[in-house]
Amino acid sequence: MSEAGHSVSTDSDVIVVGGGFSGMYAVHHLRSLGFSVRGIEAGGGVGGTWYWNRYPGARCDIVSVEYSYSFSEQLQQDWNWTQRYPTQPEMLAYANHAADRFDLRRHFSFNTKVIAAHFDESTDLWRVRTDTGEKILTRYLVMATGCLSVPRLPDVSGLDDFGGELLHTGRWPSEGVDVSGRRVGVIGTGASGIQIIPELAQQAASLVVFQRTAAFSVSGVNVRLTPEQIRDVKEHYPEYREYSRHSFGGTMLRANPKSALEVSEQERQEQFEAAWNDGGFAFLASFRDITTDLAANELAAEFVREKIRDMVDDPSVADLLTPTDYPLGTKRICIDSGYYSTFNRSNVTLVDVRRAPIEAVTASGVVTTDGHHPLDTLVLATGFDAMTGALLQVDLRGRAGRTLDQHWRDGPRAYLGIGVSGFPNLFTITGPGSPSVLSNVIAAGEQHVEWIGNCLVHMRDRGFATIEPEPEAESTWVEHVNDVAAQTLYPLADSWYVGANVPGKPRVFMPYVGGVGRYRRRCDKVAASGYEGFVLTPAPIPHAAR
Ligand code: NA7
């Protein structure tokens, strides 16, 4: 069929946008339920975050045996993780293995971006447009576009004038970059910065780190998994996965039920020390109130500050690296491999751009109010337009041509973080209003995909044409998400969780912090009640005629 000179295909029940772990599973699962599915992915292959973030040192901050698909017992028995925190190459290899194993590639169009999707009320179909000029009609649109997929450039002038090599950690060249003998600068000290800095320091002639906000980083304790550990997890996978599905964060981590304020100084220090030695997010779980009580949080923060002072030789550098202006964990806590001690190296300089702001990037380097830093390579570790960026990049229009941008003018609104009122048959995976980035995202994606699968089967079996949230249900959920966040310390920091890293972005705490188990129960209850809070409309034409 042709329309205005473009090809029009109507052969897919579902378009899945994104070929990361959620998009891949959506294609696999919905296909297994008998829907025709097509995936569209901007990158040249599968893997999402792990396709794009190829910078040296890139590593997942959730334990490998947990940050992995649980839907296939055979896959989890066959695949052997080598390290506790998987490196980017290992994650990408796993994504490619899953794509081959489940024969997913043939359903995807790679190097293709969805640029627009308009809901056509006369046919109840989505009209999808890609940057390759293709127009596609589909009944369901599943946005698996990722939470950290749209890189942010720093708001400094002259970036285009830089004469050396300009790189963003989230768009690292697949062929790699050799910085040996080069003068390298890094802007940004979030998770990406603290992972890449130790790696670059080992290669570069000199490394200048431009820091605006100091990061809390805990040791990752990156160890190789032993055969015994692998055997144990494989033997117990079903129980471990079941526990995780009903846990707070979608992992096996169990928070200490005690308050940091109710124990003796000795017990508190021992507990912090044990959690520190355990590594990673265990530190936030060292007491139950680290993320909810400012006094408890301050005790944990002070413990980490003391560690920084121990690790960094020069007290003035240690001071600069020590965060003091936001509660620990309210900007995502970082997990590093030798970050702080990297500043003991003679080829590494820390520049405080809060005191001496960057004035401009020039052809030869970075100028701060304190002087010029000549550079051959400038690395931007400046983060992402998180959670909403990739959704708002698409010209999405629902009923009456209303854009998602209009609907989200005051911040993202979505019922259960899955559906948006006025946007029928649109589903967001790990979207704002769901546990998403505050949980094990692969597990969160699986839960959403399975919920969507059940929903589409329900609609098919009962002959419904559309499903969309009731505006009141959406508002009530958004209020609930805000209320739960307000009971924690999270909204206090200028983090990407609240959109503070993007000028003009409405300040809303985007993920749901009520816990994975509680969220899952709510989603299951909504489905069991026949999709309470959603409006379902009957199909005007027999289902078979689609
Ligand atoms: P983040 O965590 O958003 O970190 C970005 C960093 O870049 C952060 O230190 C920012 O400082 C800094 N930044 C941004 N713009 C500027 C300018 N103009 N000048 C100086 N410094 C700047 O992104 P990441 O990629 O590290 O991590 C994102 C997530 O990916 C992470 O949380 C994990 O979940 C994986 P700021 O704090 O805004 O002062």
Boltz pocket constraint, residues with backbone or C-beta under 6 A from the ligand:
constraints:
  - pocket:
      binder: B
      contacts: [[A, 148], [A, 153], [A, 154], [A, 155], [A, 156], [A, 169], [A, 187], [A, 188], [A, 189], [A, 190], [A, 191], [A, 192], [A, 193], [A, 210], [A, 211], [A, 212], [A, 213], [A, 332], [A, 353], [A, 358], [A, 381], [A, 382], [A, 383], [A, 384], [A, 494], [A, 496], [A, 501]]
      max_distance: 6.0
